[in-house]
Amino acid sequence: MSRKDQAYNYIRNEIVSGRLKSGLPIRENDISEILHMSRTPIREALKNLEAEGVVVSYASHGTFVAALTPYDVEEIFELRSLLEIWALEKSINRITDAELDYIENMLKHADESGKWEEIHAADLWLHNLIVEKNGSKRLVTFMNNLYTQIERISITGAVEPKRKADTFNEHISIINSIRSRDLKKSQTLLRNHLRLVAEAAIEIAKTI
């Protein structure tokens, strides 16, 4: 891993985890000391994160963690819904039963454990599979940028028990409809699921 990638991953994780909150300055000198590297790869990493909308730079003022307003979250999830539903048109016939079995087992194990990290990982596997099996590299790159911002909301907000149970059932229904290769039903279920996730995310964004 290059020094730029190390810096990128470190800063991204600090932001996604909530340790670096919206509006806080990102101090290159501090990161340089923590990672034992020069400021050059850190600046390169910050340029990538700025392109992804995660940080914002102001001349003579420095770089700050970008704010996520309810409007921003609504826009992000609208884009996510449009692109994932489109991705499903091609991916539905490319996703194998074995892949669906694997994710279903992940979801069931996560549901039984109740651990947020496992639930989040299983969720990412399902949605990433839908996107990646579409076959578009540009789509994957664009969606990865969105997912970085979505993770900031997901990790910050506590998932209430009822929504956690509903999400599990929604995921299983989506998997079953994909398994039956029913595109219209799969897209409807995915659209409804993402709408509910968006509504919860917008409420969380109002508190951060």
C-alpha positions in Angstrom: 0.0 0.0 0.0 1.4 3.4 -1.0 1.8 6.2 1.6 -1.0 8.1 -0.1 -3.3 5.1 0.3 -2.3 4.7 3.9 -3.1 8.4 4.6 -6.4 8.1 2.6 -7.6 5.0 4.6 -6.6 6.6 7.9 -8.4 9.9 7.3 -11.4 8.2 5.7 -11.8 5.8 8.7 -11.4 8.7 11.2 -14.3 10.5 9.4 -16.5 7.5 8.8 -16.2 6.4 12.4 -17.2 9.8 13.6 -14.0 10.5 15.4 -13.5 13.4 13.1 -16.9 15.1 13.0 -18.5 17.5 10.5 -16.8 20.9 10.4 -13.7 19.9 12.3 -10.3 20.9 10.8 -8.0 18.2 9.5 -4.5 19.0 10.7 -1.9 17.7 8.3 0.9 18.1 10.9 -1.0 15.9 13.4 -1.6 13.2 10.8 2.0 13.4 9.7 3.2 12.6 13.2 0.7 9.8 13.8 1.5 8.1 10.5 5.2 8.9 10.5 5.2 10.3 6.9 5.6 13.6 5.2 2.7 15.9 4.4 2.9 15.3 0.6 1.0 12.0 0.6 -1.5 13.4 3.1 -2.2 16.3 0.8 -2.7 13.9 -2.1 -5.1 11.8 0.0 -7.1 14.9 1.0 -7.5 15.8 -2.7 -9.1 12.4 -3.3 -11.3 12.8 -0.3 -12.3 16.3 -1.5 -13.2 14.9 -4.9 -15.5 12.4 -3.1 -17.2 15.2 -1.2 -15.9 13.9 2.2 -13.7 17.0 3.0 -13.7 20.6 1.8 -10.7 22.9 1.5 -10.7 26.7 1.8 -7.8 28.8 0.6 -5.8 30.2 3.5 -8.1 28.4 6.0 -7.3 24.7 5.6 -9.2 21.5 5.1 -12.3 20.5 7.1 -14.6 17.5 7.3 -17.5 18.3 5.0 -20.9 18.8 6.6 -23.8 16.4 5.8 -27.1 18.2 5.9 -30.5 16.5 5.6 -30.7 17.8 2.1 -27.3 16.3 1.2 -28.4 12.9 2.6 -31.6 13.0 0.7 -29.7 13.8 -2.6 -27.2 11.0 -1.9 -29.9 8.4 -1.3 -31.9 9.5 -4.4 -28.8 8.9 -6.5 -28.1 5.6 -4.7 -31.7 4.4 -5.4 -31.6 5.4 -9.0 -28.2 3.7 -9.7 -28.8 0.5 -7.7 -32.2 -0.1 -9.3 -30.6 0.4 -12.7 -27.7 -1.8 -11.8 -30.1 -4.6 -10.9 -31.3 -4.8 -14.6 -28.0 -6.5 -15.6 -26.8 -8.0 -12.4 -30.0 -10.0 -11.6 -29.0 -12.6 -14.2 -25.3 -12.5 -13.2 -25.6 -13.0 -9.5 -25.3 -16.7 -8.7 -27.3 -18.7 -6.2 -24.1 -19.5 -4.4 -23.5 -15.8 -3.9 -27.0 -15.3 -2.7 -26.6 -18.2 -0.3 -23.4 -16.8 1.1 -25.0 -13.4 1.8 -28.2 -14.9 3.2 -26.0 -16.8 5.7 -24.1 -13.7 6.5 -27.4 -11.8 7.2 -28.8 -14.6 9.4 -25.6 -14.9 11.4 -25.5 -11.1 11.9 -29.1 -11.1 12.9 -28.5 -13.8 15.5 -25.4 -12.1 16.9 -27.0 -8.7 17.0 -23.6 -7.1 16.4 -23.8 -3.8 14.4 -20.5 -4.5 12.6 -21.7 -7.8 11.3 -25.1 -6.4 10.3 -23.4 -3.5 8.5 -20.9 -5.9 6.7 -23.7 -8.1 5.4 -25.7 -5.1 4.2 -22.6 -3.9 2.3 -22.1 -7.3 0.7 -25.6 -7.4 -0.7 -25.7 -3.9 -2.1 -22.1 -4.1 -3.4 -22.9 -7.4 -5.2 -25.9 -5.8 -7.0 -23.6 -2.9 -8.2 -20.5 -4.9 -9.0 -22.3 -7.6 -11.0 -23.7 -4.9 -13.3 -20.2 -4.9 -14.9 -19.7 -1.1 -15.0 -16.4 0.0 -13.5 -17.5 3.6 -13.6 -20.7 2.7 -11.7 -18.6 0.9 -9.0 -16.3 3.9 -8.6 -19.2 6.3 -8.3 -21.1 4.2 -5.9 -18.0 3.7 -3.7 -17.9 7.5 -3.3 -21.6 7.5 -2.2 -21.1 4.6 0.2 -18.3 6.5 1.9 -20.8 9.3 2.7 -23.6 6.8 3.6 -21.3 5.0 6.1 -20.8 8.3 8.0 -24.6 8.4 8.6 -24.9 4.6 9.3 -22.2 4.5 11.9 -23.3 7.7 13.6 -26.9 6.7 14.0 -28.0 4.0 16.4 -30.3 1.5 14.7 -33.4 0.9 16.7 -34.5 -2.7 17.2 -37.6 -2.5 15.0 -35.8 -1.0 12.1 -33.1 -3.6 12.5 -35.6 -6.4 12.2 -37.4 -4.8 9.3 -34.1 -4.3 7.5 -33.3 -8.0 7.9 -36.7 -9.0 6.4 -36.3 -6.6 3.6 -32.9 -8.0 2.7 -34.2 -11.6 2.7 -37.1 -10.6 0.5 -34.8 -8.9 -2.0 -32.5 -12.0 -2.0 -35.5 -14.3 -2.7 -36.8 -12.2 -5.5 -33.4 -12.0 -7.1 -33.1 -15.8 -6.7 -36.3 -16.2 -8.7 -35.0 -13.7 -11.3 -38.1 -11.5 -11.0 -36.7 -8.1 -12.0 -39.8 -6.0 -11.4 -40.4 -7.4 -8.0 -36.7 -7.1 -7.1 -36.6 -3.5 -8.2 -39.8 -2.7 -6.2 -38.5 -4.3 -3.1 -35.1 -2.6 -3.4 -36.7 0.8 -4.1 -38.9 0.5 -1.0 -36.0 -0.7 1.1 -33.8 2.2 0.1 -36.6 4.7 0.7 -37.0 3.5 4.3 -33.2 3.5 4.8 -33.1 7.1 3.4 -35.9 8.3 5.7 -34.0 7.0 8.7 -30.7 8.5 7.5 -32.3 11.9 7.0 -33.6 11.9 10.6 -30.1 11.0 11.8 -28.6 13.8 9.7 -30.7 16.3 11.6 -28.9 15.4 14.8 -25.3 15.6 13.7 
